[in-house]
Amino acid sequence: LRVDKLPASPLAARGTLELRDGSFQFENLPEPLSGATLRLVVSGDTLRLQEFSGQIGDSPLRATGFVVGALQPARAAYDLNLAARGLDLARLARFAPLPAGTTLSGRATFEVRARGRVARQDSVFVEGPVTLSGVEVRTPQLLQPVRIDASLQGTGDFLRIVEARVRAGTSELALTGALWPALPPRHPRLALQGRSARLD
């Protein structure tokens, strides 16, 4: 890896960084990403992620893509392909902005493209499928836990709810609709349409 610095110019770097069986601890994640494999190509202020894989807990994660303007965070933009299988939502809920007294569990599987700016965490465009399995939400406002299985589709700054089955006690709903923004840190909003064969 070579790094150059010219007067009145930003840093410029060129080279390749490779890692095998590594571990990363990101500020916003409750535990390390382990067993990491990485191949990163640096060209000027552009980072091209040719290969990245690892695990969060027992859930595998893969990524490719690039970051433009990486040496100037205020201007940096990213375009990433992300995939995970059976991601443990209870682990991620430790850093998500859930209301007080609310707990979340279950699994998520996704293969999406995420685009945005590093300095604008509240404005991310997501494209691709997301599947939620065995999700359970408990909140002080509800007497019964809510159980959810859903198929969603990222369509920009919101997630389209293609199909969802929601159960609470003996009640069951079939829902469609939308959720936005697609990702934290802002609290999500919902627009739903549904039908029920049994509502207690």
Secondary structure, 3 states (H helix, E strand, C coil): CEEECCCCCCCEEEEEEEEEEEEECCCCCCCCEEEEEEEEEEEECEEEEEEEEEEECCEEEEEEEEEECCCCCCCCEEEEEEEEEEEEHHHHCCCCCCCCCCEEEEEEEEEEEEEEECCCCCCEEEEEEEEEEEEEEECCCCCCCEEEEEEEEEEECCEEEEEEEEEECCEEEEEEEEEECCCCCCCCEEEEEEEEEECC
